[in-house]
Amino acid sequence: MKDLSSIFNACLGCKVARCKTACPCGNDIPAVLAALKEGDEAKASSILHSTNPFPEWTSLLCDHERQCRGNCIRGIRSAPVDFPEVEKELSRAFPFPYQAGKETTKRVAIVGAGPSALSCATFLRQAGIHVEIFERENQIGGAMLTGIPAFRFAKDNLAKTRENLERLGVLFHFGKELNKDDMEGLRADFGDVVLAIGAEKENRLSTPPCPDIYAALSLLADINLRGDYHGLNHVQHIVVMGGGNVAMDISRSLVRLDTKVTLIYRRDEASMPAQRHEIAEAKEDGVVFCPLTNVADYCLDDNGRLTGLRLVRMELGEKDESGRPSFHTIEGSEFDMACDAFVMAIGEKSDLGRYYAAEEVQGNLHAIGDCSYGAKNIAAAIRSGREMAEEIIAK
Ligand SMILES: Cc1cc2nc3c(=O)[nH]c(=O)nc-3n(C[C@H](O)[C@H](O)[C@H](O)COP(=O)(O)OP(=O)(O)OC[C@H]3O[C@@H](n4cnc5c(N)ncnc54)[C@H](O)[C@@H]3O)c2cc1C
């Protein structure tokens, strides 16, 4: 294994480990580093893998600057402890070190194959519980398959993990989009049914009917799964609206078509929820940032095609309930921007309500990951899956 001494020796062993509390997965970061300090790499791996079956994903995709690294006390004066590097090394040296437990009579069905489902399945199989996963797509990964572009996350990562899970005894049923009746059928067949269907319901503005206006999540899925750019590779200028990872991912995917991409956002750049390095990389890729800007109107030609947007400047006000500054229109600041397409990337919500009212998710029916709490991140999804497995195991 690579020499990690400069990393684990940098850990100050804080009494209150802010890195650990800031980790959405709940990784015991100080304990992993302490085991490495003792020279016990296997113990370090076992501590890490007891909370996180997929450190190779979290090391690459977590928002470390707002989580472990951003909360490291050492980082106030110098470079923070580089825990993502430790995750990467331990996942290389001890790849998916799970064994199926002695088979029990418990049977669990999971709907969806995103990180929450895969984490849940791993811990259930470790306890010898029979697990079947029903997934709409033909591969595991959830939003890592359909949303995150290949230039940020190589999809062969998923094939390897799928093999590992199959070896552990997880039974996959791909190409199965289940409806409420199917789920009720599963409830009769399995002891527990876990819904892990993500947050796919996209927020949309009230836009006019127009073929040149897109929602980012479905567009990303078409690009990532089918290479279908909806003809956007032939247009001159695309305006994307949003400030999260989805906005960055769609902007960076589109700017690779040699098309001009402008990103508008209602607040300032500092308020963007996207990871800082994603913002920097989007700029490096050539995405033009236009913060403090909102859409006032859509300009369509006689054939109903988009020719431009009427935009308006915004200013920031007091903090709102999200803890971010509120935004207000600056009267009389409207201006026009010519464009051929407009893409909305303004947030996603759980669509669980399409199947079940909140009070129906009870008894042997459970919800985990983004569908249970709204769009968050991969580490939170892994934790949610693990905690559900613990609940089912303890029954
Ligand atoms: C574009 C984009 C970029 C992101 N970037 C990052 C990032 O850099 N870092 C980070 O930590 N997080 C990121 N996230 C968020 C992260 O990917 C999600 O929080 C995480 O994947 C949620 O996991 P999940 O298991 O709850 O759901 P998902 O990953 O959404 O998986 C849900 C699965 O359920 C399946 N499904 C849905 N309905 C049905 C049905 N009826 N029947 C059968 N199957 C169904 C779907 O096909 C999907 O595979 C990003 C998300 C997106 C969309």
The ligand as a Gaussian input file, in Angstrom:
#p B3LYP/6-31G(d) Opt

LIG

0 1
 C      -26.196000      14.937000     -12.156000
 C      -25.950000      14.586000     -10.725000
 C      -24.695000      14.800000     -10.185000
 C      -24.439000      14.461000      -8.851000
 N      -23.188000      14.634000      -8.361000
 C      -22.900000      14.207000      -7.109000
 C      -21.580000      14.280000      -6.606000
 O      -20.650000      14.714000      -7.280000
 N      -21.354000      13.830000      -5.333000
 C      -22.351000      13.329000      -4.536000
 O      -22.083000      12.919000      -3.395000
 N      -23.619000      13.258000      -4.996000
 C      -23.913000      13.676000      -6.259000
 N      -25.185000      13.590000      -6.730000
 C      -26.249000      13.093000      -5.836000
 C      -26.190000      11.576000      -5.684000
 O      -25.910000      10.964000      -6.903000
 C      -27.515000      11.073000      -5.099000
 O      -27.757000      11.746000      -3.878000
 C      -27.485000       9.559000      -4.846000
 O      -27.215000       8.861000      -6.039000
 C      -28.826000       9.106000      -4.266000
 O      -28.813000       7.716000      -4.146000
 P      -30.186000       6.871000      -4.080000
 O      -29.788000       5.458000      -3.953000
 O      -31.059000       7.460000      -3.034000
 O      -30.939000       7.158000      -5.462000
 P      -30.460000       7.133000      -6.969000
 O      -29.006000       7.144000      -7.096000
 O      -31.215000       8.223000      -7.631000
 O      -31.000000       5.729000      -7.511000
 C      -32.357000       5.471000      -7.677000
 C      -32.512000       4.263000      -8.594000
 O      -33.869000       3.839000      -8.595000
 C      -34.249000       3.482000      -9.918000
 N      -35.715000       3.606000     -10.007000
 C      -36.463000       4.733000      -9.879000
 N      -37.763000       4.440000      -9.958000
 C      -37.853000       3.094000     -10.128000
 C      -38.958000       2.191000     -10.256000
 N      -40.216000       2.616000     -10.223000
 N      -38.688000       0.874000     -10.437000
 C      -37.399000       0.414000     -10.485000
 N      -36.315000       1.235000     -10.356000
 C      -36.545000       2.558000     -10.164000
 C      -33.496000       4.456000     -10.790000
 O      -33.327000       3.977000     -12.104000
 C      -32.158000       4.575000     -10.037000
 O      -31.228000       3.612000     -10.504000
 C      -25.480000      13.917000      -8.059000
 C      -26.746000      13.708000      -8.604000
 C      -26.971000      14.032000      -9.913000
 C      -28.340000      13.786000     -10.491000

